[in-house]
């Protein structure tokens, strides 16, 4: 798919993350990446190797085994990374569900 702008890509990205568990896995990956980055600054540069492993590992797991789709980062790595950060910020502030509703995306219900 061809996108001309970040604003055009964002709704596609949100659609690819409709399952709340997928978003939680992404959030966890970003937190783990931040922790690894901090450890690399405070303890050893060796932890730098964990930053992309955690960030992409958790996210890709969620796409293949939870959401059942191909990660958007395969085709659009820069925009996907920027969207990851935007989604993280929205989740951190409790506004992601509102953003999904604004875009007309209905989150999938989690089984009880």
N, C-alpha and C positions, 0 to 999 in steps of 0.2 A: 504494500500500500504506500502511496506517495502522499506526504503531508507537506504543506507549504509553510507551516508555522507551528510554534509550540502550542498556541491557542487551538489550532486545529487538531493537534496530536493528543492533547489532554483528554478530551472525551473518549477517544479510542483507548487510551491508557486506563481510564477509570473503568471502562467496560471490561477490560482484561483482568480487572481486580474486583469483580463483583462479589466474590465470596469473602465474607469477613475473615475467615481463617487465612486466606491468601494475604490480606492486608496485615494481619497480625504477624505472619511469618516474615513479611518484608520489614515491619517495624522491629522485630527481634533481630533481624540481620543488620539493620542500621545501628541499633544499640550495641550489638556485639562488635561491629566494625569500629565504632567510636571508642569502645573500651580497648580494642586492640591497638588503635592509633595512640591512645593515651599511654598504654603500656610500652609502646615502642619509644615514646618520648621519655618515659620515666625509668624503664627497666632495661630494655634491649631493642635494638633495631630489628631483631629477628621477628618481633610481633608484627612488623609491617606486612609480612607475607600473609598474615591472617586477615588483614583488612578486606581484600577482594574475595578471599575464600569465604569469609562469613557473609559479606554483603551479597554476593551472587549465589552462594551456596543455599542459604535460607530462601532467597527469592526464587531461584530456579526449582528447588524442591517443591515450593508451593504451587508453581505453575504446572509442573509435570504430574504431581500426585494429589493436589487439592483442587486446583482450578480446572485442570485438564486442558491447558492450552500451551502454546509456545511463548516463551518470554519475549516481550516487545523489544528487549535489549538486543536480541539477535539481529533485528533489522534496523533499529533506531537506537544505538547505544547512548548517544549524548542526550537526546530528548528523554529517553527512559530514565537515565540517571537524574536528570533535572526533575522529572515527574516523581521519582522515588522520594526526592527531597521535599517536594511540595506535598506529597501524600503524607510523609512523615510529620511535617509541620502541622498539617490539618488534623492528623490523628492525635498529635501531642496536645493540640488546643481543643480537641473534641468537636471539630467541625467537619470531619470527613463524611459522616452520614448526611449532613446537610448539603454538602457539595454533591454527593451522589443524587440526592433528591433534586437539586437544582439542575443537574444534567439529565434528569429523567431516568436515572439508572436505579432499578430496584434491587437492593441487596438480597442475596439468597438467604433463605431462612436456614438456620442451623438445626439439625435434628436434635431432639431432646435426649 
